[in-house]
Amino acid sequence: MAKIYFEKLSGLIHQLKIEDEVTLPMETRHFFSGAAFYVNNNICVSWSPVGLAFKLPEQDVNKLINTGEAKVLKYFPKGHVKKGYALFENPDEKKPDHWKKHLITAAKQV
């Protein structure tokens, strides 16, 4: 199952040409049952069965959650909340360009 998310995340990063915006070393790796995007060896994005999650500044996360656009990130129903992450369920329903701002913000803050 992780292969699907690895391909989705790798494809999104490639399609959005993130390398034009971020000059630090980047890599996509398998992560639990999904995939994670690392910049300078720091995780900043994950795509898993729960959705697409971005590590963002706290005020951005709070705004996205408070407006209902995003949810808190938990990898397991009874798991703890991963602070600093905004989770977007059903990310395939949005066009790839919708995610570029969040992806660049996440990549640049590491």
Backbone hydrogen bonds, N-H to C=O, Kabsch-Sander energy under -0.5 kcal/mol:
donor,donor_aa,acceptor,acceptor_aa,energy
4,I,1,M,-0.9
5,Y,1,M,-1.0
6,F,2,A,-2.5
7,E,3,K,-2.6
8,K,4,I,-2.2
9,L,5,Y,-2.8
10,S,6,F,-2.6
11,G,7,E,-2.4
12,L,8,K,-2.3
13,I,9,L,-2.4
14,H,10,S,-2.4
15,Q,11,G,-2.9
16,L,12,L,-2.3
17,K,14,H,-1.1
18,I,13,I,-1.6
20,D,17,K,-1.9
21,E,18,I,-2.0
22,V,18,I,-2.3
27,E,38,Y,-2.2
29,R,36,A,-2.8
31,F,34,G,-2.7
34,G,31,F,-3.5
35,A,47,W,-2.4
36,A,29,R,-3.0
37,F,45,V,-2.9
38,Y,27,E,-3.4
38,Y,36,A,-0.5
39,V,42,N,-2.6
40,N,25,P,-3.6
42,N,39,V,-1.5
44,C,37,F,-2.7
45,V,37,F,-1.3
46,S,53,A,-2.4
47,W,35,A,-2.6
48,S,51,G,-2.3
51,G,48,S,-1.6
52,L,88,F,-2.4
53,A,46,S,-3.2
53,A,51,G,-0.5
54,F,86,A,-2.1
55,K,44,C,-3.0
56,L,54,F,-0.8
56,L,84,G,-2.1
60,D,57,P,-0.7
61,V,57,P,-2.3
62,N,58,E,-2.8
63,K,59,Q,-2.0
64,L,60,D,-2.5
65,I,61,V,-2.4
66,N,62,N,-3.0
67,T,63,K,-2.0
68,G,65,I,-1.1
69,E,64,L,-1.2
70,A,64,L,-2.1
71,K,87,L,-2.6
73,L,82,K,-0.5
74,K,72,V,-0.6
79,G,76,F,-2.2
82,K,73,L,-3.0
83,K,81,V,-1.0
85,Y,82,K,-1.1
86,A,54,F,-2.3
87,L,71,K,-2.9
87,L,85,Y,-0.5
88,F,52,L,-2.9
89,E,87,L,-0.6
93,E,90,N,-1.8
94,K,91,P,-1.5
98,H,95,K,-1.9
99,W,96,P,-1.8
100,K,97,D,-0.9
103,L,99,W,-2.6
104,I,100,K,-2.7
105,T,101,K,-2.4
106,A,102,H,-2.7
107,A,103,L,-2.4
108,K,104,I,-2.5
109,Q,105,T,-1.2
110,V,107,A,-0.6
